[in-house]
Amino acid sequence: MTDDQLLEKFFAEARQAEVPDNEFTERVMSRVPTGRAAVLSRLWTVLCVAVAAVLFVALRGWDMIAYVLMMTLNNAAHLQNIILTAIVSGVVIGLLAISELFFREHIQLV
């Protein structure tokens, strides 16, 4: 029996099993914000983003970013660290992307 067949058999049996949740799902769903609470949550998020944008513009955030970049790029020792960090980050992100594609394609949970 192949691995795929074993997985299919396992998940077919698991699909038939009923897991008692002692009304856990109902308790969780009753605590999910609805109506007014959901609207207030979204408004709070919009307000925080707006305040952050206003502060970024008022404090000339783009000048701060440009200054830090120029100071970093002017220092050769820091430039080597930036390049090394970019390479390591790229490798890690690439490996994560490859593993995500591999697992998504080969393991399909229903």
N, C-alpha and C positions, 0 to 999 in steps of 0.2 A: 504494500500500500504506500503510495507516494505521500509526501508532506502535505501537498494540497488536499488530497483526499482525507488525510487525518484531520486537518484543520476544518474541512467542511463537515466531517462527521461530528467533531467536537462542538462546533458552533450550531449545528442542526439540533443536537441534544440540548444545548444550552438555551436555544430559542424556545424550546418546548417547556423548559422549567419556569415555574412561576416563583418569583422571589417575594416573600411577604415584606412589606415595608412599614407595617404598623402605622399607617396614615402619615408616614414621613413626607411623602410627596404633597399631600394636602396641606400639611403644616408649612412647608417651604413656600408653596404657591400662595398661601394666605399672607405671607410676609413680604412678598414681592410688591414694591410700590406700584400702585395703580392710580389713575385719576389725578387728583391734585398733587399728591406726593411725586409722581413721575414728572409732571409739568414743572414743579418747583425744582426738582433735581436737574432737569434740562436747563431751566433758566439760570440756576446757579453756575452751571458749567459755562454757559454763554457769557455770563457776567465776568467770570474769572478770566476767560480767554480775552474778552474785551479789555479788561484792566491790564492784563499782561501786554497786549498790543499797544495800548496807550502809553504805558511805562516804557516800552521798548522805543517808541518814537520820541517821547518826551526826554528820555535820557540818552538819546542818540546811540542806540545799541549797535548800529552798524559801524560807528566809529570805534567802539570798544572792540568789536570783533576784528576789524581791520588792523587795529593797533596790536592786538595779541598775535595775529598772524604775521605781521611784519616783524615784530620782535623775535618771534620763533624762527622765522625763515632767515633772519640775519645772523642767527647764532648757529654755526655749523654743527656743533655737538648736538643741539636740539634737532637739527634737520635729520641727522642720522637716526635719532630715536623716533622721529615722526615716520620716516620711511620704514623702519623696522616694525613699528606698530601697525602701519598700514598693510604691510605684507602679512603679518601674523593675523590681523583681523580679516583680511581677504581669504586667507587659507581656512580659517575657522568658519567663516560664513559660507565659503564654497563647500566645505565638508558637511555642514548642516543642510545646505540645499540638496546636495547629492543624497544624503541619508533620507531626507524627507521624500524626495522623488522615489528612491528605492523602496522605502517602506510603504508609501502610498500606493505604489503600483503592485506590490507583491502581497500585501496584507490588506484585505478588504473586510472590515467588520460590518456586519449588518445590524 
